[in-house]
Amino acid sequence: MIETTDIRKTNEENSMDKVEVIFQNELTADEVEQALRAAYANSAERRRLKEVAEQVSGEAKKVLSVLLLWFEPNEGGAIEKARQLKDESETLLYVFLRLSSFTEQIEEASAVLEKAKLSEMKRPLPFYLLLADVKLREGDTQKAAEALEKASSLLPSVSNEEWRKWYEGRIAYLSGCRQEKEGDWFAAIDSYEKAISLAPDMHRAHFRLGYLYDLHGADETAVKHYEMAKRIRPFDIGTLINLGVLYEEMGRYRLAIECYKTVLDVCPAHSRAKLYLKDAEASLKMFYDEEKEAEREKLKKLLATPVSDFELSVRSRNCLKKMNIKNLGDLVQRTETELLAYKNFGETSLSEIKQLLASKGLKLGVKLDELLEQVPEESLQRALKPAIIGQENEDVLSLPVTKLQLSVRARRCIETLNIRTLGELVQKTPQELMSVRNFGQTSLAEVKEQLAKFGLSLREEI
């Protein structure tokens, strides 16, 4: 199993992928592919698209006009504009085909690719990959295999090492899709693992690994890949739905609820997300009901403990005996005034009793029925809608994580999760942080200590 790679760091190191550099060069399908990759990986790069569009002209400006619509997001408008421009050049044709491949509407793209003379293209490799993708989705694994073979033979023609790795990763991913369709799941897993070793930011490879590991009962590994897929753009509803269902199966209802709520934030009418959210919230309430009953039984046993089991002074013990106080349940129902009113029971005895009760999480002057219903309902509400400790201080939550005095290792692990502010950090559980490679107990203690200085803490796991 390949360890999680620091995706953000990888993308930052690919300096050749920055959109302003890409659009300074002659545009081919290669440049379009890498511009899309850079824009998906980094919100700053998406914002730069508009700036670059104002500086270029000709074909580059046309390509950017489509991409700006795509990331607006106005996918329908982008594809329609790309359709109108696709016959003007090989590059604009690739823009249309590539954006179409992100949707479910692949019939037109398939027809165009069938007619196109790919071998005569200036940059045929990315077109062959699109052909393989489309054919796999149509169920034609033979034609997909042929297209992948052609693409593999063209890898040496890609001079940029990082781009070559990306294409090799795409070939591995699509090979995995073919193997999966043919029922060879373990070979598919190997191919997907190879894909993410070459291109750690390949969303679909992480998604398929999550699906297959879930299918084979490797829940924690499946979660790891779904979580990686969740953090990589393009945003995918299927990833969040699958991850939510998996979290429910693992009894981690709060995390499941967060997945479904994220889907509904983006797509309020999503019927499955609505249904799953309702079920997850009901399961969480049931979980709390069961937990509450278990706590109540523990409390009953504690209240039934005889006071004679505790080391008390002779005076205190005799006073309690004469007052017919036999167990802690009898004792907590008495008030301080009642105890002090009894002969020979003074402040010293009262202090002794209060210390005893405090050591058990109890106090004087309570009614048993109220005490037994003491499991706070607000804890359930926090679970249904996770709260951030210190939420009243928005200024603190908006501070960058660079304000924390962390070791290089801890800082890099946090960067892997693409966490930028303290508010984002406190939404994470210790378990989520420790799922990142090289983040252990020492790093966790370090993060907790630094957050405490701001009056913050990590979210608790349920």
Protein Blocks (a to p, Z undefined) as FASTA:
>chain_A
ZZdddfklmmmmmmmlpmklmmmpccdfklmmmmmmmmmmpmklmmmmmmmmmmggcjll
mmmmmmmmmmmpcfklmmmmmmmmmmmpmklmmmmmmmmmmpmblmlmmmmmmmpcfklp
mblmlmmmmmmmmmmmnopaklmmmmmmmmmmmmmmpmblklmmmmmmmmmmmmmmmmmm
nopamlmmmmmmmmmmmmmmlmklmmmmmmmmmmnopamlmmmmmmmmmmpccddfklmm
mmmmmmmmnopaklmmmmmmmmmmmmmmlmklmmmmmmmmmmmmmmmmmmmmmmmmmmmm
mmmpcfklpccdfklmmmmmmnopabfklmmmpcfklmmmpghiafklmmmmmmmmmmno
paehiafklmmmmpcfklmmmmmmccdehklmmmlmmpcfklpccdfklmmmmmmnopab
fklmmmpcfklmmmpghiafklmmmmmmmmmmnopacdddZZ
